[in-house]
Each structure stands twice: as structure tokens, then as C-alpha cells.
Amino acid sequence: MTSEKKYPPIKLLEFEFLDDGSVFFDFDISEEFESWFKEEHNLKRWSAKKFNSWVFENIEDFLEESKA
């Protein structure tokens, strides 16, 4: 991932492949990230559905960061 992030820090703590073929991701989300995310997506409160969609779009970046 480049140093020119478009979003505040977020950390992928772990990921696990589940028996049903899905993947579980565990993130450490800072208050700064949560505020940015809500503002970026015009949300009054946290939306897991929007976050999951956003993660899907950015997953390659998180996996690259987790290797470092």
C-alpha cells in the first residue's frame, strides 16, 4: 500500500477462513477512522453493511499491510 492513504489508519488484526467458505476479518478501528468513515459516507451512525462493502473494495490494501 502506498503512503498516500485516502483514509485514517485502520488495522487488520486477523483473518480466518471459515468452514462455510466465507472469511472472517477482525479490525481495530480508531475513533478517527470511524468519524472519517461516517463523514465520507454521509452517515449519522456506524453502518456495518457499508463498512463491509468498503472493506471488500479495499481488501487488497489490508492484506498487503498485514504482511508488513
C-alpha positions in Angstrom: 0.0 0.0 0.0 1.3 3.5 -0.8 1.8 6.1 1.9 -0.8 8.2 0.2 -3.8 6.7 2.0 -7.2 8.2 1.4 -8.4 7.3 4.9 -7.1 7.3 8.5 -5.3 4.3 10.0 -7.2 1.1 10.3 -5.5 -2.2 11.3 -6.4 -5.7 10.2 -5.8 -7.8 13.3 -6.5 -11.2 11.8 -8.5 -13.0 9.2 -9.8 -16.6 9.2 -11.2 -18.8 6.6 -14.5 -20.4 7.9 -15.9 -23.8 7.1 -18.7 -22.3 5.1 -16.2 -20.8 2.6 -16.5 -17.2 4.0 -13.8 -15.2 5.6 -13.9 -13.5 9.0 -11.9 -10.3 9.4 -11.1 -8.6 12.7 -10.2 -4.9 12.5 -9.0 -2.4 15.0 -10.9 0.8 14.1 -9.8 4.1 15.6 -12.3 6.8 16.5 -10.6 8.9 13.9 -11.3 6.3 11.2 -14.9 5.8 12.4 -15.5 9.6 12.2 -13.9 9.8 8.8 -15.9 6.8 7.5 -19.3 8.2 8.7 -18.5 11.6 7.2 -17.2 10.1 3.9 -20.4 8.0 3.5 -22.8 10.7 4.9 -23.8 8.5 7.9 -25.2 9.7 11.2 -24.2 6.4 12.9 -22.0 3.4 12.1 -23.2 1.1 9.3 -21.7 -2.4 9.3 -23.2 -3.1 5.9 -21.5 0.0 4.4 -18.2 -0.9 6.2 -18.3 -4.5 4.9 -18.8 -3.2 1.4 -16.0 -0.7 1.7 -13.7 -3.5 3.1 -14.5 -5.7 0.1 -13.4 -2.8 -2.2 -10.2 -2.3 -0.2 -9.2 -5.7 0.9 -6.1 -6.0 -1.2 -4.6 -3.0 0.7 -5.3 -4.5 4.1 -3.7 -7.8 3.1 -0.6 -6.1 1.8 -0.4 -4.0 5.1 -0.8 -7.2 7.2 2.3 -8.7 5.5 4.5 -5.8 6.6 
